[in-house]
Amino acid sequence: MAPGERTGKEPGKNRTEGSGVEFAALVAWVLAAMAGVYLLMIWMLNGGPSTKVTRFPLLLVVGHPLAAVVGLAVWIAYLATGRAGFAWTAFAALLVVVFQGFLLFTRWLVGRGGRHARGAEQAFPAAAVAVHGLVAVATVVLVFLTAIEVSRP
């Protein structure tokens, strides 16, 4: 073994034989963020918080991307250091993001269509919502698998 090479035997350290899953998680996270920014732009361009009736509380609209950005920063810290604690912290942040995203999704789904549908969120293309959600699920799975892998003795 070369000097400075990580063996995976030290607590909190990554293995050297990376499978690339951690970088696939990074790519998925960035793709989910891009789809989320697209949805946020549509919401803002259609009135956003200034609409009289919206099913999206401002706290969720701000908290969901904020938690995702914090989690992404922690994931990047994991990629830079290889410490398992960062991987698990990023996963915990993702759980918060998923919960908030699920609340937003159900509020969008319940208010979609019908003669009483209102709010800027009604302008969301269903395909964009689906892509955002599916890539987010892939991100959670990849981060979880990586966190498990780097925690094994």
JOJO-V154025 format. One record per residue. N is the residue number from 0. SS is DSSP state (a for helix, b for strand, c for the rest). Layout:
n = [N | N]
ss = [SS | SS]
//
This chain:
n = [0 | 1 | 2 | 3 | 4 | 5 | 6 | 7 | 8 | 9 | 10 | 11 | 12 | 13 | 14 | 15 | 16 | 17 | 18 | 19 | 20 | 21 | 22 | 23 | 24 | 25 | 26 | 27 | 28 | 29 | 30 | 31 | 32 | 33 | 34 | 35 | 36 | 37 | 38 | 39 | 40 | 41 | 42 | 43 | 44 | 45 | 46 | 47 | 48 | 49 | 50 | 51 | 52 | 53 | 54 | 55 | 56 | 57 | 58 | 59 | 60 | 61 | 62 | 63 | 64 | 65 | 66 | 67 | 68 | 69 | 70 | 71 | 72 | 73 | 74 | 75 | 76 | 77 | 78 | 79 | 80 | 81 | 82 | 83 | 84 | 85 | 86 | 87 | 88 | 89 | 90 | 91 | 92 | 93 | 94 | 95 | 96 | 97 | 98 | 99 | 100 | 101 | 102 | 103 | 104 | 105 | 106 | 107 | 108 | 109 | 110 | 111 | 112 | 113 | 114 | 115 | 116 | 117 | 118 | 119 | 120 | 121 | 122 | 123 | 124 | 125 | 126 | 127 | 128 | 129 | 130 | 131 | 132 | 133 | 134 | 135 | 136 | 137 | 138 | 139 | 140 | 141 | 142 | 143 | 144 | 145 | 146 | 147 | 148 | 149 | 150 | 151 | 152]
ss = [c | c | c | c | c | c | c | c | c | c | c | c | c | c | c | c | c | c | c | c | a | a | a | a | a | a | a | a | a | a | a | a | a | a | a | a | a | a | a | a | a | a | a | a | a | c | c | a | a | a | c | c | c | c | c | c | c | a | a | a | a | a | a | a | a | a | a | a | a | a | a | a | a | a | a | a | a | a | a | a | a | c | c | a | a | a | a | a | a | a | a | a | a | a | a | a | a | a | a | a | a | a | a | a | a | a | a | a | a | a | a | c | c | c | c | c | c | c | c | a | a | a | a | c | c | a | a | a | a | a | a | a | a | a | a | a | a | a | a | a | a | a | a | a | a | a | a | a | a | a | a | c | c]
//
